[in-house]
Each structure stands twice: as C-alpha cells, then as structure tokens.
Amino acid sequence: MKTLLTLLLVCLTALPAFAFVPDGEELAARLRKNYGPMRSWQARMTFPDYPGVSVDLWYARGKWRQQWRAGDKAVAVGSLGNVAGACTAGSFPLSPLFVWMVPHPVGTWRSWGVDVTTGSYGFCGEAPCLMLGADPADEGNPAIFLNNEDLAPLTIRYRADGGMVTVEFADYRTYAGYRVPQKVAVRSGQGELAADVEWVRLNGADGEELFARDALDPAPCAEPPMPFDLMRRTFRYPQAK
C-alpha cells in the first residue's frame, strides 16, 4: 500500500507537466507578451565555414532586406517568402532568420502545417521545451519546439518543395530585453548550413525606404560566392496551406 501511494503521488506530481500544454489562445498571449513589442530587427550573419562572407539583414513585420558582402555587395528586398527585387540576375536566397519570430506566430505555424493542438513537454538537447506538432523522434511531421520558459523558438520544421526543412536556433542571450539566438542552422535534403548571428538593433529598423524596391540601386551585381548558392538550395520558406 505504501508503494502504491508513493507511485500515485509521483504520478500526480508529474501530471501537470503533461496536462497543461497551453492552447492556441494562451500560447499566442504568452508570445505577444514576450515578443509582441519587437516590431523590427537588424542583424548580421556570418558563416564559420565561409570566412569573409557576411549578410546584413533587416526585418519588420514580414518585410525584409538582405545585403550580402564578400568584397562587392548584393542586395535584395522582399516580404515573407517572396523576393520583390534583387540586383542579381538569378534567384536570390532567403534567410532562415526570416522564420524565427514571424508576425502572428501561432496562426502562421498552423498555416505551415504544424498541429499546435498536439503538444507535450520534454527536452530539446539539454533545454526543457514545449513540443508542438511532433516530438523530437518524429521527424516526419511539421513541428515547433519552444523553450519552456520564454517560448523562444529552438526548432522549426516544415515541408517545402516536397521535402522537409529543419531550422534550429541556439545559444540564446538577452539583447535589448529580448531572448535572441546567436546561432542558426538549416538542414534539408539539399544540404546543411550553419551561421553565427550578431544582433545590431531590435526595433527602430523599420524605415520604409529599407524595404522599397524602388530604392534599390538599378545597377546589376554579380552573384556572391558560397554559401550564397548553398543557402539558396538548402533553405526554402514554408509553404502556407
């Protein structure tokens, strides 16, 4: 009887960790509290395997600007997964940071195929996390893994162009009052790419001229060296349903 009572106590103590996964409204409210006031950001990505190449990024409510540097520069502007204008003749890659913290995240994740009504708590590496859509062992379904405390995205997995794309964010720190990742990695059937992230500004990076196609230099530019093409092949923006 004593053993039975002990087991019952353990089960009752552990139950809340699995029973109280937030519903969509609660999750959206917590995300608004933690990240809602962050309207725009500016960051720089560098690549450990490709020294001398960097990308300056500006992002505001889904609009973005990229400026690749490797001696010369290559610039593009767009919105979400669409390139509105670029100086290169060929297609311009998108950045995996564009899926990190999107406008209206819960609704957007649903449109990416993540079942936000299916969730559990567990560990993502060493970090306690909230797993939405699938657990870490299930790599066949779209999923979002969030830090259990601050809801910072750790892993975003979705289907694009007939395959699965996984974007991982790591080495979080607090910058200007927000939790932001210092490392990002993308993996798909086309390859893998890792980058370091230096945050330059949170909020205040939302001037309309930054994202205007008409403000781009009309002169054509050469395509930057690797990993420009690798990112173009490896990362795909989620296809909304």
PyRosetta script that sets phi, psi and omega in degrees:
from pyrosetta import init, pose_from_sequence

init()
pose = pose_from_sequence("MKTLLTLLLVCLTALPAFAFVPDGEELAARLRKNYGPMRSWQARMTFPDYPGVSVDLWYARGKWRQQWRAGDKAVAVGSLGNVAGACTAGSFPLSPLFVWMVPHPVGTWRSWGVDVTTGSYGFCGEAPCLMLGADPADEGNPAIFLNNEDLAPLTIRYRADGGMVTVEFADYRTYAGYRVPQKVAVRSGQGELAADVEWVRLNGADGEELFARDALDPAPCAEPPMPFDLMRRTFRYPQAK")
pose.set_psi(1, -42.1)
pose.set_omega(1, 179.8)
pose.set_phi(2, -61.6)
pose.set_psi(2, -41.1)
pose.set_omega(2, 178.3)
pose.set_phi(3, -64.1)
pose.set_psi(3, -41.0)
pose.set_omega(3, 179.5)
pose.set_phi(4, -62.9)
pose.set_psi(4, -43.0)
pose.set_omega(4, 179.2)
pose.set_phi(5, -64.9)
pose.set_psi(5, -37.3)
pose.set_omega(5, 178.8)
pose.set_phi(6, -64.4)
pose.set_psi(6, -45.2)
pose.set_omega(6, 178.4)
pose.set_phi(7, -62.8)
pose.set_psi(7, -39.7)
pose.set_omega(7, 178.9)
pose.set_phi(8, -63.3)
pose.set_psi(8, -41.3)
pose.set_omega(8, 179.5)
pose.set_phi(9, -64.0)
pose.set_psi(9, -41.4)
pose.set_omega(9, 178.3)
pose.set_phi(10, -62.5)
pose.set_psi(10, -43.7)
pose.set_omega(10, -179.8)
pose.set_phi(11, -63.6)
pose.set_psi(11, -43.0)
pose.set_omega(11, -179.5)
pose.set_phi(12, -67.1)
pose.set_psi(12, -34.6)
pose.set_omega(12, 178.7)
pose.set_phi(13, -69.1)
pose.set_psi(13, -38.0)
pose.set_omega(13, -177.4)
pose.set_phi(14, -81.3)
pose.set_psi(14, -20.5)
pose.set_omega(14, -173.0)
pose.set_phi(15, -56.1)
pose.set_psi(15, -45.2)
pose.set_omega(15, -176.6)
pose.set_phi(16, -58.8)
pose.set_psi(16, -30.2)
pose.set_omega(16, -178.9)
pose.set_phi(17, -62.0)
pose.set_psi(17, -26.6)
pose.set_omega(17, -177.3)
pose.set_phi(18, -107.0)
pose.set_psi(18, -23.2)
pose.set_omega(18, -172.8)
pose.set_phi(19, -84.8)
pose.set_psi(19, -27.5)
pose.set_omega(19, -170.6)
pose.set_phi(20, -108.7)
pose.set_psi(20, 49.8)
pose.set_omega(20, 170.3)
pose.set_phi(21, -68.1)
pose.set_psi(21, 128.2)
pose.set_omega(21, -175.5)
pose.set_phi(22, -63.5)
pose.set_psi(22, 142.5)
pose.set_omega(22, 175.1)
pose.set_phi(23, -78.1)
pose.set_psi(23, 179.6)
pose.set_omega(23, -174.9)
pose.set_phi(24, -59.3)
pose.set_psi(24, -41.2)
pose.set_omega(24, -178.4)
pose.set_phi(25, -67.3)
pose.set_psi(25, -44.4)
pose.set_omega(25, 180.0)
pose.set_phi(26, -65.6)
pose.set_psi(26, -41.3)
pose.set_omega(26, 179.4)
pose.set_phi(27, -62.4)
pose.set_psi(27, -43.8)
pose.set_omega(27, 179.0)
pose.set_phi(28, -62.9)
pose.set_psi(28, -39.5)
pose.set_omega(28, 179.9)
pose.set_phi(29, -65.1)
pose.set_psi(29, -41.9)
pose.set_omega(29, 179.4)
pose.set_phi(30, -67.0)
pose.set_psi(30, -38.6)
pose.set_omega(30, 177.8)
pose.set_phi(31, -66.7)
pose.set_psi(31, -38.1)
pose.set_omega(31, 177.1)
pose.set_phi(32, -63.6)
pose.set_psi(32, -39.0)
pose.set_omega(32, 179.6)
pose.set_phi(33, -65.2)
pose.set_psi(33, -42.1)
pose.set_omega(33, -174.7)
pose.set_phi(34, -82.6)
pose.set_psi(34, -35.7)
pose.set_omega(34, -173.2)
pose.set_phi(35, -128.0)
pose.set_psi(35, -9.3)
pose.set_omega(35, -175.6)
pose.set_phi(36, -55.4)
pose.set_psi(36, -41.8)
pose.set_omega(36, -179.5)
pose.set_phi(37, -69.5)
pose.set_psi(37, -10.7)
pose.set_omega(37, 179.2)
pose.set_phi(38, -82.1)
pose.set_psi(38, 100.2)
pose.set_omega(38, -173.5)
pose.set_phi(39, -92.2)
pose.set_psi(39, -22.6)
pose.set_omega(39, -177.8)
pose.set_phi(40, -157.8)
pose.set_psi(40, 165.1)
pose.set_omega(40, 176.3)
pose.set_phi(41, -154.9)
pose.set_psi(41, 160.2)
pose.set_omega(41, 174.1)
pose.set_phi(42, -132.1)
pose.set_psi(42, 134.8)
pose.set_omega(42, -177.4)
pose.set_phi(43, -148.6)
pose.set_psi(43, 165.5)
pose.set_omega(43, 175.4)
pose.set_phi(44, -127.0)
pose.set_psi(44, 130.7)
pose.set_omega(44, 176.1)
pose.set_phi(45, -105.2)
pose.set_psi(45, 135.2)
pose.set_omega(45, 171.2)
pose.set_phi(46, -125.7)
pose.set_psi(46, 165.4)
pose.set_omega(46, -171.1)
pose.set_phi(47, -126.9)
pose.set_psi(47, 113.8)
pose.set_omega(47, -178.0)
pose.set_phi(48, -54.2)
pose.set_psi(48, -34.9)
pose.set_omega(48, -178.0)
pose.set_phi(49, -86.2)
pose.set_psi(49, -5.2)
pose.set_omega(49, -177.4)
pose.set_phi(50, -137.2)
pose.set_psi(50, 72.2)
pose.set_omega(50, -178.9)
pose.set_phi(51, -63.5)
pose.set_psi(51, 147.1)
pose.set_omega(51, 179.7)
pose.set_phi(52, 92.2)
pose.set_psi(52, -5.3)
pose.set_omega(52, 178.5)
pose.set_phi(53, -115.4)
pose.set_psi(53, 132.4)
pose.set_omega(53, 178.2)
pose.set_phi(54, -142.0)
pose.set_psi(54, 162.8)
pose.set_omega(54, 177.9)
pose.set_phi(55, -133.7)
pose.set_psi(55, 121.5)
pose.set_omega(55, 171.4)
pose.set_phi(56, -90.1)
pose.set_psi(56, 133.9)
pose.set_omega(56, -174.5)
pose.set_phi(57, -127.4)
pose.set_psi(57, 138.2)
pose.set_omega(57, 171.2)
pose.set_phi(58, -125.7)
pose.set_psi(58, 140.2)
pose.set_omega(58, -176.6)
pose.set_phi(59, -145.5)
pose.set_psi(59, 132.9)
pose.set_omega(59, 178.5)
pose.set_phi(60, -149.7)
pose.set_psi(60, 109.3)
pose.set_omega(60, 175.0)
pose.set_phi(61, 50.9)
pose.set_psi(61, 43.3)
pose.set_omega(61, 177.2)
pose.set_phi(62, 96.3)
pose.set_psi(62, -23.2)
pose.set_omega(62, 175.8)
pose.set_phi(63, -82.4)
pose.set_psi(63, 149.3)
pose.set_omega(63, -177.8)
pose.set_phi(64, -146.7)
pose.set_psi(64, 161.8)
pose.set_omega(64, 173.4)
pose.set_phi(65, -139.1)
pose.set_psi(65, 137.0)
pose.set_omega(65, 175.7)
pose.set_phi(66, -122.9)
pose.set_psi(66, 141.6)
pose.set_omega(66, 174.7)
pose.set_phi(67, -137.0)
pose.set_psi(67, 100.4)
pose.set_omega(67, 178.2)
pose.set_phi(68, -78.7)
pose.set_psi(68, 140.7)
pose.set_omega(68, 178.1)
pose.set_phi(69, -130.3)
pose.set_psi(69, 127.4)
pose.set_omega(69, 173.5)
pose.set_phi(70, -157.6)
pose.set_psi(70, 65.8)
pose.set_omega(70, -167.4)
pose.set_phi(71, 88.2)
pose.set_psi(71, -86.4)
pose.set_omega(71, 172.5)
pose.set_phi(72, -79.9)
pose.set_psi(72, 175.0)
pose.set_omega(72, 179.8)
pose.set_phi(73, -123.5)
pose.set_psi(73, 154.9)
pose.set_omega(73, 176.5)
pose.set_phi(74, -134.4)
pose.set_psi(74, 129.5)
pose.set_omega(74, -171.0)
pose.set_phi(75, -123.4)
pose.set_psi(75, 144.4)
pose.set_omega(75, 174.2)
pose.set_phi(76, -147.1)
pose.set_psi(76, 153.7)
pose.set_omega(76, 174.1)
pose.set_phi(77, -130.9)
pose.set_psi(77, 157.5)
pose.set_omega(77, 179.8)
pose.set_phi(78, -177.4)
pose.set_psi(78, -164.7)
pose.set_omega(78, -179.7)
pose.set_phi(79, -146.5)
pose.set_psi(79, 130.4)
pose.set_omega(79, -178.7)
pose.set_phi(80, 51.4)
pose.set_psi(80, -118.8)
pose.set_omega(80, -178.0)
pose.set_phi(81, -97.5)
pose.set_psi(81, 16.3)
pose.set_omega(81, -175.6)
pose.set_phi(82, -115.1)
pose.set_psi(82, 135.6)
pose.set_omega(82, 174.5)
pose.set_phi(83, -93.2)
pose.set_psi(83, 117.8)
pose.set_omega(83, -179.1)
pose.set_phi(84, -86.1)
pose.set_psi(84, -30.4)
pose.set_omega(84, -179.8)
pose.set_phi(85, -165.8)
pose.set_psi(85, 145.6)
pose.set_omega(85, -179.8)
pose.set_phi(86, -153.8)
pose.set_psi(86, 154.7)
pose.set_omega(86, -179.6)
pose.set_phi(87, -86.3)
pose.set_psi(87, -14.2)
pose.set_omega(87, -179.9)
pose.set_phi(88, -81.0)
pose.set_psi(88, 154.6)
pose.set_omega(88, 178.9)
pose.set_phi(89, -76.0)
pose.set_psi(89, -35.8)
pose.set_omega(89, -179.9)
pose.set_phi(90, -90.2)
pose.set_psi(90, -176.1)
pose.set_omega(90, -179.1)
pose.set_phi(91, -67.9)
pose.set_psi(91, 150.5)
pose.set_omega(91, -176.0)
pose.set_phi(92, -107.0)
pose.set_psi(92, 134.4)
pose.set_omega(92, -179.5)
pose.set_phi(93, -70.7)
pose.set_psi(93, 157.8)
pose.set_omega(93, 172.6)
pose.set_phi(94, -101.0)
pose.set_psi(94, 161.6)
pose.set_omega(94, -178.0)
pose.set_phi(95, -100.1)
pose.set_psi(95, 137.9)
pose.set_omega(95, 176.0)
pose.set_phi(96, -63.5)
pose.set_psi(96, -18.6)
pose.set_omega(96, 176.1)
pose.set_phi(97, -67.2)
pose.set_psi(97, -16.9)
pose.set_omega(97, -179.2)
pose.set_phi(98, -71.7)
pose.set_psi(98, -11.5)
pose.set_omega(98, 176.1)
pose.set_phi(99, -104.5)
pose.set_psi(99, 2.5)
pose.set_omega(99, -174.1)
pose.set_phi(100, -64.6)
pose.set_psi(100, -62.9)
pose.set_omega(100, 179.8)
pose.set_phi(101, -134.4)
pose.set_psi(101, 96.1)
pose.set_omega(101, -171.9)
pose.set_phi(102, -94.2)
pose.set_psi(102, 162.3)
pose.set_omega(102, 174.1)
pose.set_phi(103, -61.6)
pose.set_psi(103, 141.1)
pose.set_omega(103, 178.8)
pose.set_phi(104, 49.0)
pose.set_psi(104, 62.0)
pose.set_omega(104, -168.9)
pose.set_phi(105, -57.9)
pose.set_psi(105, -43.7)
pose.set_omega(105, -175.4)
pose.set_phi(106, -63.1)
pose.set_psi(106, -48.1)
pose.set_omega(106, 178.0)
pose.set_phi(107, -63.7)
pose.set_psi(107, -37.5)
pose.set_omega(107, 178.4)
pose.set_phi(108, -66.0)
pose.set_psi(108, -42.8)
pose.set_omega(108, 178.5)
pose.set_phi(109, -61.1)
pose.set_psi(109, -39.5)
pose.set_omega(109, 176.1)
pose.set_phi(110, -58.8)
pose.set_psi(110, -44.1)
pose.set_omega(110, -178.4)
pose.set_phi(111, -66.4)
pose.set_psi(111, -20.3)
pose.set_omega(111, 176.4)
pose.set_phi(112, -85.6)
pose.set_psi(112, 0.9)
pose.set_omega(112, 177.2)
pose.set_phi(113, 96.3)
pose.set_psi(113, 6.7)
pose.set_omega(113, 179.5)
pose.set_phi(114, -83.6)
pose.set_psi(114, 126.1)
pose.set_omega(114, 176.8)
pose.set_phi(115, -83.4)
pose.set_psi(115, 93.2)
pose.set_omega(115, -175.9)
pose.set_phi(116, -74.1)
pose.set_psi(116, -7.6)
pose.set_omega(116, 176.2)
pose.set_phi(117, -83.2)
pose.set_psi(117, -12.1)
pose.set_omega(117, 177.3)
pose.set_phi(118, -104.2)
pose.set_psi(118, 114.2)
pose.set_omega(118, -177.0)
pose.set_phi(119, -152.5)
pose.set_psi(119, 160.6)
pose.set_omega(119, 176.4)
pose.set_phi(120, -158.0)
pose.set_psi(120, 167.9)
pose.set_omega(120, 176.9)
pose.set_phi(121, -105.1)
pose.set_psi(121, 146.3)
pose.set_omega(121, 178.2)
pose.set_phi(122, -168.0)
pose.set_psi(122, -149.9)
pose.set_omega(122, 179.4)
pose.set_phi(123, -125.7)
pose.set_psi(123, 133.0)
pose.set_omega(123, 172.3)
pose.set_phi(124, -108.1)
pose.set_psi(124, 98.3)
pose.set_omega(124, -168.1)
pose.set_phi(125, 69.5)
pose.set_psi(125, -119.8)
pose.set_omega(125, 177.7)
pose.set_phi(126, -102.7)
pose.set_psi(126, -1.1)
pose.set_omega(126, -175.4)
pose.set_phi(127, -96.1)
pose.set_psi(127, 128.4)
pose.set_omega(127, 172.0)
pose.set_phi(128, -61.1)
pose.set_psi(128, 133.9)
pose.set_omega(128, -174.6)
pose.set_phi(129, -143.1)
pose.set_psi(129, 157.2)
pose.set_omega(129, 172.4)
pose.set_phi(130, -97.7)
pose.set_psi(130, 120.8)
pose.set_omega(130, -175.9)
pose.set_phi(131, -105.9)
pose.set_psi(131, 117.4)
pose.set_omega(131, -179.5)
pose.set_phi(132, -110.3)
pose.set_psi(132, 131.4)
pose.set_omega(132, 176.0)
pose.set_phi(133, 93.7)
pose.set_psi(133, -36.8)
pose.set_omega(133, -178.2)
pose.set_phi(134, -169.3)
pose.set_psi(134, 161.6)
pose.set_omega(134, 175.0)
pose.set_phi(135, -94.1)
pose.set_psi(135, 169.7)
pose.set_omega(135, -175.6)
pose.set_phi(136, -57.7)
pose.set_psi(136, -29.5)
pose.set_omega(136, -178.1)
pose.set_phi(137, -76.8)
pose.set_psi(137, -17.3)
pose.set_omega(137, -178.8)
pose.set_phi(138, -96.7)
pose.set_psi(138, 95.4)
pose.set_omega(138, -177.8)
pose.set_phi(139, -95.5)
pose.set_psi(139, 9.7)
pose.set_omega(139, -176.6)
pose.set_phi(140, -97.5)
pose.set_psi(140, -4.5)
pose.set_omega(140, -177.9)
pose.set_phi(141, -125.4)
pose.set_psi(141, 150.3)
pose.set_omega(141, 174.7)
pose.set_phi(142, -59.0)
pose.set_psi(142, 144.3)
pose.set_omega(142, -176.3)
pose.set_phi(143, -156.8)
pose.set_psi(143, 156.0)
pose.set_omega(143, 172.6)
pose.set_phi(144, -128.6)
pose.set_psi(144, 126.0)
pose.set_omega(144, 174.8)
pose.set_phi(145, -112.1)
pose.set_psi(145, 125.1)
pose.set_omega(145, -175.9)
pose.set_phi(146, -118.6)
pose.set_psi(146, 146.8)
pose.set_omega(146, 171.9)
pose.set_phi(147, -57.8)
pose.set_psi(147, 133.6)
pose.set_omega(147, -173.8)
pose.set_phi(148, -63.1)
pose.set_psi(148, -28.9)
pose.set_omega(148, -174.3)
pose.set_phi(149, -93.4)
pose.set_psi(149, -50.8)
pose.set_omega(149, -173.8)
pose.set_phi(150, -107.8)
pose.set_psi(150, 0.0)
pose.set_omega(150, 178.5)
pose.set_phi(151, 63.9)
pose.set_psi(151, 21.8)
pose.set_omega(151, 174.7)
pose.set_phi(152, -66.8)
pose.set_psi(152, 132.0)
pose.set_omega(152, 179.8)
pose.set_phi(153, -63.7)
pose.set_psi(153, 129.6)
pose.set_omega(153, 176.6)
pose.set_phi(154, -104.3)
pose.set_psi(154, -42.9)
pose.set_omega(154, 179.0)
pose.set_phi(155, -140.6)
pose.set_psi(155, 135.1)
pose.set_omega(155, 173.9)
pose.set_phi(156, -126.6)
pose.set_psi(156, 122.3)
pose.set_omega(156, -176.9)
pose.set_phi(157, -128.8)
pose.set_psi(157, 133.5)
pose.set_omega(157, -175.0)
pose.set_phi(158, -156.9)
pose.set_psi(158, 167.1)
pose.set_omega(158, 177.2)
pose.set_phi(159, -93.6)
pose.set_psi(159, 140.5)
pose.set_omega(159, 176.6)
pose.set_phi(160, -155.7)
pose.set_psi(160, 132.4)
pose.set_omega(160, 179.3)
pose.set_phi(161, 52.7)
pose.set_psi(161, 40.0)
pose.set_omega(161, 175.1)
pose.set_phi(162, 81.3)
pose.set_psi(162, -0.4)
pose.set_omega(162, 179.5)
pose.set_phi(163, -130.4)
pose.set_psi(163, 177.2)
pose.set_omega(163, -179.8)
pose.set_phi(164, -101.3)
pose.set_psi(164, 134.5)
pose.set_omega(164, 176.4)
pose.set_phi(165, -115.4)
pose.set_psi(165, 132.1)
pose.set_omega(165, 177.9)
pose.set_phi(166, -120.5)
pose.set_psi(166, 126.1)
pose.set_omega(166, 177.0)
pose.set_phi(167, -118.4)
pose.set_psi(167, 127.0)
pose.set_omega(167, -178.3)
pose.set_phi(168, -117.7)
pose.set_psi(168, 136.8)
pose.set_omega(168, 179.0)
pose.set_phi(169, -117.6)
pose.set_psi(169, 134.6)
pose.set_omega(169, -172.8)
pose.set_phi(170, -146.4)
pose.set_psi(170, 174.6)
pose.set_omega(170, 177.2)
pose.set_phi(171, 56.2)
pose.set_psi(171, 55.0)
pose.set_omega(171, -178.9)
pose.set_phi(172, -70.8)
pose.set_psi(172, 147.6)
pose.set_omega(172, 170.9)
pose.set_phi(173, -144.7)
pose.set_psi(173, 167.3)
pose.set_omega(173, 177.9)
pose.set_phi(174, -92.0)
pose.set_psi(174, 125.5)
pose.set_omega(174, 179.2)
pose.set_phi(175, -136.0)
pose.set_psi(175, 122.6)
pose.set_omega(175, -179.9)
pose.set_phi(176, 54.0)
pose.set_psi(176, 33.9)
pose.set_omega(176, 175.7)
pose.set_phi(177, 89.0)
pose.set_psi(177, 1.6)
pose.set_omega(177, -178.7)
pose.set_phi(178, -124.5)
pose.set_psi(178, 151.1)
pose.set_omega(178, 175.0)
pose.set_phi(179, -84.9)
pose.set_psi(179, 121.0)
pose.set_omega(179, -176.4)
pose.set_phi(180, -131.5)
pose.set_psi(180, 147.4)
pose.set_omega(180, -179.2)
pose.set_phi(181, -84.0)
pose.set_psi(181, 146.2)
pose.set_omega(181, 175.4)
pose.set_phi(182, -104.1)
pose.set_psi(182, -4.3)
pose.set_omega(182, 177.6)
pose.set_phi(183, -139.1)
pose.set_psi(183, 143.7)
pose.set_omega(183, 175.8)
pose.set_phi(184, -140.5)
pose.set_psi(184, 141.1)
pose.set_omega(184, 178.0)
pose.set_phi(185, -137.0)
pose.set_psi(185, 140.6)
pose.set_omega(185, 178.5)
pose.set_phi(186, -123.6)
pose.set_psi(186, 140.4)
pose.set_omega(186, -178.3)
pose.set_phi(187, -138.6)
pose.set_psi(187, 133.0)
pose.set_omega(187, 176.4)
pose.set_phi(188, -151.2)
pose.set_psi(188, -176.6)
pose.set_omega(188, 178.4)
pose.set_phi(189, -67.2)
pose.set_psi(189, -11.1)
pose.set_omega(189, -179.2)
pose.set_phi(190, -96.1)
pose.set_psi(190, -6.4)
pose.set_omega(190, 179.3)
pose.set_phi(191, 143.8)
pose.set_psi(191, -170.4)
pose.set_omega(191, 179.7)
pose.set_phi(192, -134.8)
pose.set_psi(192, 149.8)
pose.set_omega(192, 178.9)
pose.set_phi(193, -151.0)
pose.set_psi(193, 132.9)
pose.set_omega(193, 179.0)
pose.set_phi(194, -117.7)
pose.set_psi(194, 146.6)
pose.set_omega(194, -179.4)
pose.set_phi(195, -144.5)
pose.set_psi(195, 152.2)
pose.set_omega(195, 170.7)
pose.set_phi(196, -98.6)
pose.set_psi(196, 149.0)
pose.set_omega(196, -176.4)
pose.set_phi(197, -123.3)
pose.set_psi(197, 126.1)
pose.set_omega(197, 173.2)
pose.set_phi(198, -111.5)
pose.set_psi(198, 120.0)
pose.set_omega(198, -178.0)
pose.set_phi(199, -86.5)
pose.set_psi(199, 130.6)
pose.set_omega(199, -176.1)
pose.set_phi(200, -102.6)
pose.set_psi(200, -41.1)
pose.set_omega(200, -176.1)
pose.set_phi(201, -157.8)
pose.set_psi(201, 140.1)
pose.set_omega(201, 170.2)
pose.set_phi(202, -118.7)
pose.set_psi(202, 123.9)
pose.set_omega(202, -170.7)
pose.set_phi(203, 68.8)
pose.set_psi(203, 154.4)
pose.set_omega(203, -178.2)
pose.set_phi(204, 83.6)
pose.set_psi(204, 2.0)
pose.set_omega(204, 179.1)
pose.set_phi(205, -110.2)
pose.set_psi(205, 48.6)
pose.set_omega(205, -171.3)
pose.set_phi(206, -129.4)
pose.set_psi(206, 23.8)
pose.set_omega(206, 176.8)
pose.set_phi(207, -63.8)
pose.set_psi(207, 131.7)
pose.set_omega(207, -175.9)
pose.set_phi(208, -59.3)
pose.set_psi(208, -30.8)
pose.set_omega(208, -178.9)
pose.set_phi(209, -65.5)
pose.set_psi(209, -23.3)
pose.set_omega(209, 178.1)
pose.set_phi(210, -63.0)
pose.set_psi(210, -34.6)
pose.set_omega(210, -171.0)
pose.set_phi(211, -107.3)
pose.set_psi(211, 3.7)
pose.set_omega(211, -176.2)
pose.set_phi(212, -80.6)
pose.set_psi(212, 129.1)
pose.set_omega(212, 177.8)
pose.set_phi(213, -63.5)
pose.set_psi(213, -36.9)
pose.set_omega(213, -178.1)
pose.set_phi(214, -66.2)
pose.set_psi(214, -20.0)
pose.set_omega(214, -178.6)
pose.set_phi(215, -85.1)
pose.set_psi(215, -6.2)
pose.set_omega(215, 178.9)
pose.set_phi(216, -70.5)
pose.set_psi(216, 144.7)
pose.set_omega(216, 173.5)
pose.set_phi(217, -63.2)
pose.set_psi(217, 124.7)
pose.set_omega(217, -177.0)
pose.set_phi(218, -70.7)
pose.set_psi(218, -12.4)
pose.set_omega(218, -178.4)
pose.set_phi(219, -69.2)
pose.set_psi(219, 134.4)
pose.set_omega(219, 178.0)
pose.set_phi(220, -69.0)
pose.set_psi(220, 159.0)
pose.set_omega(220, -179.3)
pose.set_phi(221, -133.9)
pose.set_psi(221, 158.9)
pose.set_omega(221, 177.5)
pose.set_phi(222, -78.6)
pose.set_psi(222, 152.3)
pose.set_omega(222, 177.2)
pose.set_phi(223, -71.4)
pose.set_psi(223, 129.3)
pose.set_omega(223, -179.7)
pose.set_phi(224, -63.0)
pose.set_psi(224, 162.6)
pose.set_omega(224, 178.3)
pose.set_phi(225, -73.3)
pose.set_psi(225, 179.4)
pose.set_omega(225, 176.3)
pose.set_phi(226, -56.0)
pose.set_psi(226, 141.6)
pose.set_omega(226, 17.0)
pose.set_phi(227, -98.9)
pose.set_psi(227, 28.0)
pose.set_omega(227, -179.9)
pose.set_phi(228, -54.4)
pose.set_psi(228, -53.0)
pose.set_omega(228, -178.8)
pose.set_phi(229, -69.6)
pose.set_psi(229, -35.3)
pose.set_omega(229, 179.0)
pose.set_phi(230, -63.3)
pose.set_psi(230, -42.1)
pose.set_omega(230, 177.5)
pose.set_phi(231, -66.1)
pose.set_psi(231, -38.3)
pose.set_omega(231, 178.7)
pose.set_phi(232, -60.7)
pose.set_psi(232, -38.9)
pose.set_omega(232, -179.0)
pose.set_phi(233, -81.9)
pose.set_psi(233, -34.1)
pose.set_omega(233, -171.4)
pose.set_phi(234, -84.0)
pose.set_psi(234, -43.0)
pose.set_omega(234, -175.3)
pose.set_phi(235, -97.6)
pose.set_psi(235, 131.8)
pose.set_omega(235, 172.7)
pose.set_phi(236, -128.2)
pose.set_psi(236, 138.0)
pose.set_omega(236, 177.8)
pose.set_phi(237, -72.2)
pose.set_psi(237, 145.5)
pose.set_omega(237, -178.4)
pose.set_phi(238, -59.0)
pose.set_psi(238, 145.0)
pose.set_omega(238, 176.2)
pose.set_phi(239, -93.4)
pose.set_psi(239, 113.9)
pose.set_omega(239, -178.3)
pose.set_phi(240, -70.9)
pose.set_psi(240, 143.3)
pose.set_omega(240, 178.0)
pose.set_phi(241, -94.0)
pose.dump_pdb("model.pdb")
